[in-house]
Amino acid sequence: MAIFIKQGDTLIEMTERRYDAESVLQQLLADHPNLLAGDVDSDQRKRLLLIQREMGVPSDADANSRWSLDHLFIDEDGVPVLVEVKRSSDTRIRREVVGQMLDYAANAASYWRIAALREAFESACEDAEIDPEETVRSHMAGDADVDRFWLEVDTNLRAGRLRLVFVADEIPPELRRIVEFLNEQMTRTDVLALEVRQYVAPGEDMITLVPRVIGQTQAARDVKRTTTGRVSRRWGESDVLATWSEHNAPDIASLVRRLYEFMRDEGARASWGTGALPSVNMWLGEREDATTNPIAIGMFSDNMCIWFDFVRGRRTDLENQRLATAMRSIPNVARYIQGLEQQDFGMHPGMKYTEVLASDLALAAWQEALKTGSAPAI
């Protein structure tokens, strides 16, 4: 197939040419993430933030990288986008690449730590001499709360809300059928292929790229619309109170609400989620002066997190240890944070309300621990 471009009275014929190497197409995607939107309507496109090329993917809880993903992007809604690039001449593009990508997705959802992703992104920004927070803000949808953005990324990871994209200069029929099948069957994860054909003018002084998305069938759209319940709205207090009542027994919901109200009344800043279910991140102990000693608590429908990794850089080592000691005084919390110090305070385990907030005694322990942990820094 040829493409023609008209310049004045001249009609220039452009002919298709294969990429010289996979690295050429990989670099194009890194430099121009909007190519990944392909031929999707402009009102449905999502801005993409490149986290890292050759992103390590662990296969165990120790976070030791076993594989290397070509590109990790995150879209403006905090959904991780995993990209693998192959030339059509590579025979692995037919079946092997599918198993490879599913390995990456399964292990990324289980073992990627948000602190590691954030550190990888900030390191890349440092190398490029750009400000990471400003870069995130420029890519976000809605108002620019950087911590909320990373919270949404972690929430999506733990829920398996991902986008898997196979990229090539030509998508073979075998891969197309697999992608369409998987995208229709997988409700939380999008599985797509992107064909980026390259056309070159005589003299090679003009190149046209023609991206086309494959796999977004009407059946896939219908399945995801009816099963994911995805929303693009900001939740509020009434929403989180309602979801706690819907997903927990009345006595547990009451305790969760009382803990939330305690933090709110203590002056905690609420950062509301935008995911499929209402959520809130409560920031306690933030101050304008050097005594600031923040704690971040994520509260979801039926579980909660202590975001050690979100605050470890804003607390001294002594204060991080004081927070850990305080949290271990809460019934059943200690077992969730085993190895916290060995991970350099880089964990944020999800804890069921029924296990760590199931009695008035547990609520009192949370209140005391939060007061202790957020007290002015020594």
ZAMARGU-4260 file (C-alpha; in steps of 0.2 Angstrom, whole numbers, plus 5000, padded with zeros to 4 digits):
<rodrens>
0) 5000/5000/5000 | 5006/5018/4996 | 5002/5034/5004 | 5002/5050/4995 | 5005/5068/5002
5) 5001/5083/4991 | 5013/5098/4993 | 5007/5112/4982 | 5005/5105/4965 | 5016/5090/4969
10) 5010/5073/4974 | 5023/5064/4984 | 5021/5045/4984 | 5027/5037/5001 | 5031/5019/5001
15) 5030/5007/5017 | 5047/5002/5024 | 5051/4991/5039 | 5060/4998/5054 | 5079/4995/5054
20) 5078/4988/5072 | 5066/4986/5086 | 5075/4999/5095 | 5070/5012/5083 | 5051/5009/5086
25) 5055/5008/5105 | 5063/5025/5104 | 5048/5032/5094 | 5036/5027/5108 | 5047/5034/5122
30) 5048/5051/5113 | 5030/5051/5107 | 5019/5042/5119 | 5004/5049/5110 | 5007/5036/5096
35) 5000/5023/5108 | 4983/5031/5106 | 4983/5025/5088 | 4967/5029/5078 | 4957/5031/5094
40) 4945/5046/5094 | 4953/5061/5102 | 4940/5062/5116 | 4944/5045/5122 | 4963/5047/5122
45) 4972/5046/5138 | 4988/5056/5141 | 5003/5044/5145 | 5018/5046/5157 | 5033/5036/5153
50) 5039/5029/5169 | 5054/5019/5162 | 5061/5009/5148 | 5067/4992/5151 | 5057/4991/5167
55) 5062/4977/5179 | 5048/4965/5183 | 5050/4954/5199 | 5044/4936/5201 | 5044/4936/5220
60) 5040/4947/5235 | 5059/4951/5236 | 5057/4962/5221 | 5072/4955/5212 | 5069/4958/5193
65) 5067/4943/5183 | 5061/4950/5167 | 5063/4967/5158 | 5047/4976/5151 | 5051/4987/5135
70) 5041/5002/5142 | 5030/5006/5157 | 5018/5020/5155 | 5005/5026/5167 | 4989/5035/5160
75) 4981/5051/5167 | 4969/5040/5177 | 4983/5030/5186 | 4982/5015/5175 | 4998/5006/5172
80) 5001/5003/5153 | 5013/4988/5149 | 5021/4989/5132 | 5031/4976/5122 | 5038/4980/5105
85) 5042/4967/5092 | 5045/4968/5073 | 5034/4958/5062 | 5049/4948/5056 | 5052/4942/5074
90) 5043/4925/5075 | 5040/4927/5094 | 5027/4940/5090 | 5014/4926/5085 | 5012/4917/5102
95) 5027/4918/5113 | 5025/4937/5116 | 5008/4934/5123 | 5014/4922/5136 | 5028/4934/5140
100) 5016/4949/5143 | 5004/4939/5154 | 5019/4934/5164 | 5024/4952/5166 | 5006/4957/5170
105) 5003/4944/5183 | 5019/4947/5192 | 5018/4966/5191 | 5001/4966/5199 | 5008/4955/5213
110) 5025/4961/5216 | 5028/4979/5210 | 5029/4991/5224 | 5023/5009/5221 | 5038/5016/5230
115) 5050/5007/5217 | 5040/5013/5202 | 5040/5031/5209 | 5059/5030/5212 | 5062/5024/5195
120) 5052/5038/5187 | 5060/5051/5198 | 5077/5044/5194 | 5073/5045/5175 | 5067/5063/5178
125) 5083/5067/5187 | 5093/5060/5173 | 5083/5071/5161 | 5085/5086/5173 | 5066/5089/5174
130) 5055/5091/5189 | 5046/5074/5193 | 5031/5082/5202 | 5028/5095/5188 | 5030/5082/5175
135) 5016/5071/5184 | 5005/5087/5186 | 5006/5090/5167 | 5000/5073/5163 | 4986/5071/5176
140) 4967/5072/5173 | 4958/5084/5184 | 4966/5094/5199 | 4985/5090/5202 | 4987/5080/5218
145) 5003/5071/5215 | 5001/5059/5230 | 4983/5055/5225 | 4990/5051/5207 | 5002/5038/5215
150) 4989/5031/5226 | 4978/5028/5211 | 4992/5019/5202 | 4994/5008/5217 | 4975/5005/5219
155) 4974/5000/5200 | 4989/4988/5202 | 4982/4979/5217 | 4965/4977/5208 | 4973/4971/5192
160) 4967/4986/5181 | 4981/4987/5168 | 4983/4990/5149 | 4993/4977/5140 | 4999/4983/5123
165) 5008/4974/5109 | 5017/4985/5097 | 5024/4980/5080 | 5025/4987/5062 | 5013/4974/5057
170) 5001/4964/5068 | 5000/4946/5061 | 4982/4938/5060 | 4987/4925/5074 | 4991/4939/5087
175) 4976/4949/5082 | 4964/4935/5085 | 4972/4931/5102 | 4972/4950/5107 | 4953/4951/5102
180) 4949/4936/5112 | 4958/4941/5128 | 4951/4958/5127 | 4934/4952/5127 | 4937/4939/5141
185) 4947/4950/5153 | 4936/4963/5162 | 4948/4973/5172 | 4963/4972/5160 | 4963/4979/5143
190) 4973/4969/5130 | 4977/4978/5114 | 4989/4978/5099 | 4996/4993/5090 | 5002/4993/5072
195) 5013/5007/5068 | 5017/5007/5049 | 5031/5018/5043 | 5030/5026/5025 | 5045/5035/5018
200) 5046/5048/5004 | 5059/5048/4990 | 5075/5055/4997 | 5070/5049/5015 | 5068/5067/5020
205) 5049/5064/5025 | 5042/5050/5036 | 5024/5046/5040 | 5019/5035/5054 | 5001/5027/5053
210) 4996/5020/5070 | 4981/5008/5072 | 4974/5000/5087 | 4968/4982/5086 | 4957/4973/5099
215) 4945/4986/5104 | 4930/4977/5097 | 4912/4982/5102 | 4910/4965/5111 | 4926/4970/5122
220) 4918/4988/5125 | 4902/4980/5130 | 4910/4968/5142 | 4921/4981/5151 | 4906/4994/5152
225) 4895/4982/5161 | 4908/4973/5172 | 4921/4985/5178 | 4910/5000/5184 | 4924/5012/5180
230) 4921/5030/5184 | 4931/5046/5181 | 4924/5056/5195 | 4931/5062/5211 | 4923/5053/5226
235) 4918/5063/5242 | 4914/5060/5261 | 4896/5053/5258 | 4903/5041/5245 | 4916/5033/5256
240) 4904/5032/5271 | 4891/5023/5260 | 4904/5011/5253 | 4910/5006/5270 | 4892/5002/5275
245) 4889/4992/5259 | 4905/4981/5261 | 4906/4978/5279 | 4895/4972/5294 | 4887/4987/5303
250) 4899/4986/5318 | 4914/4986/5307 | 4908/5000/5296 | 4904/5010/5312 | 4922/5008/5318
255) 4929/5013/5301 | 4919/5028/5301 | 4924/5033/5319 | 4942/5031/5314 | 4940/5042/5299
260) 4931/5055/5309 | 4945/5055/5322 | 4958/5058/5309 | 4947/5072/5301 | 4944/5080/5317
265) 4963/5080/5321 | 4965/5090/5305 | 4970/5077/5293 | 4970/5082/5274 | 4958/5071/5264
270) 4964/5066/5246 | 4949/5058/5238 | 4951/5043/5226 | 4944/5042/5208 | 4944/5023/5206
275) 4930/5011/5203 | 4925/5011/5221 | 4926/5026/5233 | 4942/5028/5243 | 4951/5041/5253
280) 4969/5044/5258 | 4971/5053/5275 | 4986/5064/5278 | 4989/5067/5297 | 5003/5077/5305
285) 5007/5089/5290 | 5015/5105/5296 | 5023/5120/5288 | 5038/5120/5299 | 5052/5108/5302
290) 5042/5098/5314 | 5031/5091/5301 | 5029/5072/5303 | 5016/5065/5291 | 5006/5049/5291
295) 4996/5043/5276 | 4982/5031/5279 | 4973/5024/5264 | 4955/5019/5267 | 4946/5008/5254
300) 4930/4998/5254 | 4935/4984/5265 | 4953/4986/5269 | 4966/5000/5273 | 4984/5004/5271
305) 4998/5012/5280 | 5008/5021/5267 | 5025/5020/5274 | 5033/5022/5257 | 5024/5038/5254
310) 5030/5047/5269 | 5047/5039/5273 | 5056/5053/5263 | 5047/5066/5274 | 5052/5059/5291
315) 5069/5056/5299 | 5075/5038/5301 | 5071/5040/5320 | 5053/5046/5316 | 5050/5032/5304
320) 5055/5019/5317 | 5044/5028/5330 | 5029/5027/5318 | 5033/5008/5315 | 5034/5005/5334
325) 5017/5014/5336 | 5008/5004/5322 | 5015/4987/5329 | 5005/4991/5345 | 4989/4989/5336
330) 4981/4972/5337 | 4986/4961/5322 | 4996/4975/5313 | 5013/4969/5317 | 5012/4953/5306
335) 5007/4964/5291 | 5023/4974/5292 | 5036/4961/5296 | 5052/4965/5287 | 5048/4984/5286
340) 5065/4990/5291 | 5073/4978/5279 | 5063/4985/5265 | 5069/5003/5270 | 5051/5007/5275
345) 5045/5004/5258 | 5030/4994/5260 | 5011/4998/5262 | 5002/4981/5265 | 4983/4980/5263
350) 4975/4976/5279 | 4957/4970/5281 | 4946/4980/5293 | 4940/4964/5301 | 4957/4960/5306
355) 4964/4976/5312 | 4949/4987/5316 | 4937/4974/5324 | 4934/4981/5341 | 4933/4997/5352
360) 4950/4992/5359 | 4957/4991/5341 | 4950/5008/5337 | 4958/5016/5353 | 4975/5008/5348
365) 4974/5016/5331 | 4970/5033/5339 | 4984/5032/5351 | 4996/5026/5337 | 4991/5040/5325
370) 4993/5053/5339 | 5010/5046/5343 | 5016/5044/5326 | 5011/5061/5320 | 5017/5071/5335
375) 5029/5085/5330 | 5046/5078/5325 | 5059/5078/5339
</rodrens>
